[in-house]
Amino acid sequence: MEYRLLGASGLRVPVLSFGTATFGGTGDFFKAWGNTQVAEASRMVDLCLEAGVNFFDTADIYSQGMSEEILGKALESRRPDVLISTKGTFPFGEGPNNQGSNRFHLMRQVEGSLKRLNTDYIDIYHMHGFDGNTPVEETLRTLDDLVQSGKVRYIAASNFSGWHLMKSLAVSEKYGWNRYVAHQVYYSLTNREYEWELMPMGLDQNVGAIIWSPLAAGRLGGKYRRGQPLPQDSRVAQGGSPVPEAVINEEQFYTIIEVLDQIAEETGKTVAQISLNWLLQRPTVSSIIIGARNEEQLRQNLGAVGWNLTQEQVKRLDKASEAPPIYPYWHQRQNTKLNPLPPFYSK
């Protein structure tokens, strides 16, 4: 397993991490993701650790805390050997202060996550989304206090826009507080908007990317083909996709699938493995979160490492998946000497 530094920190993380949103299956949305309970979760943890994947991602809202509880039980006695990432911000429980990145909510959520995970500390704590109601200073001071207390090791953002993240980094620098070392983002062959602003910013500010839904909620898992019915056992069909159907260009999606099929024949790898390997060759990417409903899916996803697509194959996938950028990015790309693109290809 390859390990990479997480942004500007000295922490090394595996290029594949395991997402546990499939643990619990509470509620219709997360039930569509999976219904993994403790025994199977423990087996999946074993498989991950055997492969060198020691980084596990969860969130307080995944099955309303059940994901954290099951992960905590699955990691029992193995805590010193693993990295745990969890998140706060989104609605949890009842009351007028049941959401947000304010001090009240974050302190309560961290205490709850520690209890559910059965641990004394969280390795990476994410703001699950940007809170436009709470002053950035309040959020970052709270997070700095949590780091100083030893309850959190590193802090990270998730689903921020460029200005959200840049303002946060500037505030941390101004006051000498701990800064976000990573940004958990959606990025896949079907949607490459991350490259327009967040990737250049990540390169400039040394913020590592942790990728969620790298297979576009299973669309790049190998079951979708042009002219064939939507797989009824998929998260998309069951209403559990975190990637809205409206952001997927159907014609382009099937063009991408056709190129993936061609490369699968050339390499002997699966469509899912190729899609993940493509991401591993992109700038700023520190780790990709893989999920699995069962051992078979997990083993397949673990096969995305240990080899690399050729530069020619990467360029074919780039061409098939390229989408016209929105303003001001299309305007900036009219002069790439002034606004150079990220270095996608190694020389």
C-alpha positions in Angstrom: 0.0 0.0 0.0 1.3 3.5 -0.9 1.1 6.1 1.8 1.1 9.9 1.1 1.4 12.9 3.4 -1.9 14.5 4.2 -1.6 18.1 3.0 0.8 20.3 5.0 0.8 17.9 7.9 3.4 15.2 8.7 0.7 12.5 8.8 0.9 9.7 6.3 -2.3 8.1 5.1 -2.9 5.2 2.8 -4.0 6.1 -0.7 -7.1 4.0 -0.1 -9.2 4.6 3.0 -12.4 2.7 4.0 -15.7 4.5 4.3 -18.2 3.2 6.7 -21.4 4.8 5.6 -22.6 1.3 4.8 -22.5 0.4 8.5 -25.8 0.5 10.3 -28.4 0.9 7.6 -30.7 3.2 9.6 -33.3 5.1 7.6 -34.2 4.8 4.0 -31.2 6.8 2.7 -28.5 4.9 4.5 -30.3 1.5 4.1 -29.8 1.9 0.4 -26.0 2.2 1.0 -25.8 -1.0 3.1 -26.7 -2.7 6.3 -23.3 -3.9 7.6 -23.4 -5.0 11.3 -20.6 -5.6 13.7 -19.5 -9.1 12.7 -19.2 -8.3 9.0 -17.7 -4.9 9.8 -15.0 -6.6 11.8 -14.2 -8.9 8.9 -14.0 -5.9 6.5 -11.6 -4.1 8.9 -9.5 -7.3 8.9 -9.3 -7.3 5.1 -8.4 -3.6 5.1 -5.6 -4.0 7.6 -4.2 -7.0 5.7 -4.0 -4.8 2.6 -2.4 -1.9 4.5 -5.5 0.2 4.7 -5.4 1.6 8.2 -7.6 4.7 7.7 -11.4 4.5 8.4 -13.9 7.3 7.6 -17.3 7.8 9.2 -19.6 10.7 10.3 -22.0 11.4 13.2 -25.0 11.5 10.8 -24.3 8.2 9.1 -27.3 6.1 10.3 -27.6 8.7 13.2 -24.5 7.5 15.0 -24.8 3.8 14.3 -21.9 3.8 11.8 -19.6 5.3 14.5 -20.8 2.7 17.1 -20.3 -0.2 14.8 -16.9 1.0 13.7 -15.9 1.5 17.3 -16.8 -2.1 18.1 -15.0 -3.4 14.9 -11.9 -1.5 15.9 -11.9 -2.7 19.5 -8.4 -3.6 20.7 -6.9 -2.3 17.4 -7.2 1.5 18.0 -3.4 2.2 18.2 -3.0 0.7 14.7 -5.6 2.8 12.8 -6.6 6.3 11.9 -10.2 7.4 12.4 -11.9 10.3 10.6 -15.3 11.5 11.5 -17.4 14.7 10.9 -19.7 17.2 12.5 -21.9 20.2 11.3 -25.0 18.6 9.8 -28.3 18.0 11.7 -28.1 15.5 14.6 -30.8 15.1 17.2 -33.4 17.6 18.2 -33.4 21.3 19.2 -32.6 24.7 17.8 -28.8 24.0 18.1 -28.8 20.6 16.6 -26.6 21.6 13.6 -23.9 23.9 12.6 -20.2 24.5 13.2 -20.7 26.7 16.3 -19.0 25.9 19.6 -22.1 24.5 21.2 -22.8 22.0 18.5 -19.2 21.0 17.8 -18.3 20.4 21.4 -21.4 18.2 21.9 -20.8 16.3 18.7 -17.2 15.6 19.4 -18.1 14.2 22.9 -20.8 12.1 21.3 -18.5 10.8 18.6 -15.8 9.9 21.1 -18.3 7.9 23.1 -19.8 6.1 20.1 -16.3 5.3 18.6 -15.1 4.1 22.1 -11.9 6.2 21.8 -10.2 9.0 23.6 -9.3 10.9 20.4 -10.2 11.5 16.8 -7.4 11.5 14.3 -9.0 13.7 11.7 -12.1 15.8 12.4 -14.0 17.3 9.5 -16.5 20.1 9.2 -19.0 18.1 7.0 -20.1 21.3 5.2 -19.6 25.0 5.5 -21.8 26.8 8.1 -22.7 30.3 6.7 -24.3 31.3 10.0 -21.4 30.9 12.4 -18.4 33.2 12.3 -15.4 31.3 10.8 -13.4 32.6 13.9 -15.7 30.8 16.3 -15.5 27.5 14.4 -11.7 27.5 14.1 -11.1 28.6 17.7 -13.3 25.7 18.8 -11.4 23.3 16.6 -8.1 24.7 17.9 -9.2 24.1 21.5 -10.2 20.5 20.6 -6.7 19.9 19.2 -5.1 21.5 22.2 -7.2 19.3 24.5 -5.9 16.2 22.7 -9.4 15.1 21.7 -8.7 15.8 18.0 -5.3 15.4 16.2 -5.9 17.1 12.9 -8.8 19.2 11.4 -10.2 19.1 7.9 -13.0 20.6 5.8 -15.5 18.9 3.5 -17.6 20.2 0.7 -16.3 23.8 1.0 -16.1 26.2 -1.9 -12.8 27.8 -2.7 -13.5 31.0 -0.8 -14.8 29.1 2.2 -11.6 27.2 2.5 -9.3 30.1 1.7 -10.9 32.4 4.3 -10.6 29.6 6.9 -6.9 29.1 6.2 -6.4 32.9 6.4 -8.1 33.1 9.7 -6.1 30.2 11.1 -2.9 31.9 9.9 -3.9 35.2 11.4 -4.4 33.9 14.9 -1.9 31.0 14.8 -4.5 28.4 15.2 -4.4 24.9 13.7 -5.4 24.9 10.0 -7.3 22.5 7.8 -4.8 20.0 6.4 -7.3 18.3 4.2 -10.5 18.8 2.2 -12.9 15.9 1.7 -14.4 16.4 -1.7 -16.5 14.8 -4.4 -14.4 14.0 -7.5 -14.8 11.4 -10.1 -14.6 10.8 -13.8 -18.2 11.8 -14.2 -17.7 15.2 -12.4 -14.4 17.0 -12.6 -15.4 20.4 -11.2 -13.0 19.9 -8.3 -10.2 20.7 -10.9 -11.5 24.2 -11.7 -10.7 26.0 -8.4 -10.3 23.7 -5.5 -7.5 21.7 -7.0 -5.3 24.8 -7.9 -6.1 26.1 -4.4 -5.1 22.8 -2.8 -1.8 22.9 -4.7 -1.1 26.5 -3.7 -2.0 26.0 0.0 -0.9 22.4 0.4 -4.3 21.0 1.3 -4.7 17.3 0.7 -7.8 16.0 -1.0 -9.7 13.0 0.5 -12.1 11.8 -2.2 -15.7 10.7 -1.4 -17.9 8.8 -3.8 -15.0 8.2 -6.3 -17.3 5.9 -8.3 -20.1 8.4 -8.5 -22.4 6.5 -6.1 -21.7 3.2 -7.9 -22.3 4.5 -11.4 -18.6 3.6 -12.2 -18.8 0.2 -10.5 -19.2 -1.7 -13.8 -23.0 -2.4 -13.8 -24.1 0.5 -16.0 -24.2 0.1 -19.8 -25.7 2.2 -22.6 -29.2 1.0 -23.6 -29.6 -1.3 -20.5 -32.0 -0.8 -17.6 -30.8 0.9 -14.5 -29.5 -1.8 -12.0 -32.3 -2.1 -9.5 -30.0 -3.1 -6.6 -28.0 0.1 -7.0 -27.9 3.0 -4.6 -29.1 5.3 -7.4 -32.2 3.1 -8.0 -33.0 2.8 -4.3 -32.7 6.5 -3.6 -29.4 6.5 -1.7 -27.2 8.4 -4.1 -25.4 11.5 -2.6 -24.6 12.5 -6.2 -27.8 14.1 -7.8 -28.9 12.7 -11.1 -29.1 16.2 -12.5 -25.3 16.7 -12.3 -24.6 13.6 -14.5 -24.5 14.2 -18.2 -26.0 10.9 -19.4 -24.6 10.9 -22.9 -21.1 11.7 -21.7 -21.4 9.2 -18.9 -21.9 6.3 -21.3 -19.0 7.6 -23.4 -16.8 7.4 -20.3 -18.1 3.9 -19.7 -17.2 2.8 -23.2 -13.7 4.1 -22.8 -13.4 2.4 -19.4 -14.6 -0.9 -21.0 -11.9 -0.6 -23.7 -9.2 0.0 -21.1 -10.5 -2.9 -19.0 -9.9 -5.2 -22.0 -6.4 -3.8 -22.4 -5.4 -4.1 -18.7 -7.4 -7.0 -17.3 -8.7 -4.6 -14.6 -12.3 -3.8 -13.7 -14.1 -0.6 -14.6 -14.2 0.3 -10.9 -10.4 -0.3 -10.5 -9.6 1.8 -13.5 -11.8 4.6 -12.3 -10.1 4.6 -8.9 -6.6 4.3 -10.4 -7.3 7.4 -12.6 -8.0 9.4 -9.5 -4.8 8.2 -7.8 -2.8 9.9 -10.5 -4.5 13.3 -10.1 -2.7 16.2 -8.3 -3.5 16.9 -4.6 -5.2 13.5 -4.0 -4.0 12.1 -0.7 -6.6 9.3 -0.2 -9.6 7.9 -1.9 -12.5 6.6 0.3 -13.7 3.2 -0.9 -16.9 1.7 0.3 -18.3 -1.8 0.1 -21.5 -3.6 0.9 -19.7 -6.9 1.1 -16.3 -8.6 1.0 -16.4 -9.1 -2.8 -16.8 -5.4 -3.5 -14.1 -4.5 -0.9 -11.6 -7.0 -2.4 -12.3 -5.6 -5.9 -11.7 -2.0 -4.8 -8.5 -2.9 -3.0 -7.2 -4.1 -6.4 -7.1 -0.5 -7.6 -3.5 -0.1 -6.3 -0.2 -1.7 -7.1 -0.3 -0.7 -10.8 -0.9 2.4 -12.9 -2.7 3.3 -16.0 -0.4 4.5 -18.8 -0.3 8.2 -19.6 -2.0 7.5 -22.9 -4.9 5.7 -21.1 -5.2 8.5 -18.6 -5.4 11.0 -21.5 -8.2 9.0 -23.2 -10.2 9.1 -20.0 -9.5 12.8 -19.6 -10.8 13.5 -23.1 -13.9 11.4 -22.6 -14.8 13.0 -19.3 -13.8 16.7 -20.0 -16.7 19.1 -19.5 -16.8 22.8 -20.4 -16.1 24.9 -17.3 -18.4 27.6 -16.0 -17.4 31.3 -15.7 -14.9 32.6 -14.6 -12.9 29.4 -15.3 -13.6 29.3 -19.1 -12.4 32.8 -19.3 -9.2 32.1 -17.3 -8.5 29.1 -19.5 -8.3 31.3 -22.5 -4.8 32.2 -21.3 -3.2 29.3 -19.6 0.1 31.1 -19.6 -1.3 33.4 -16.9 -3.5 30.7 -15.3 -1.6 27.4 -15.8 -3.6 24.2 -15.4 -2.6 21.7 -12.7 0.2 19.3 -13.8 -2.0 16.3 -14.7 0.7 14.3 -16.4 4.1 13.3 -15.1 6.9 14.1 -17.4 
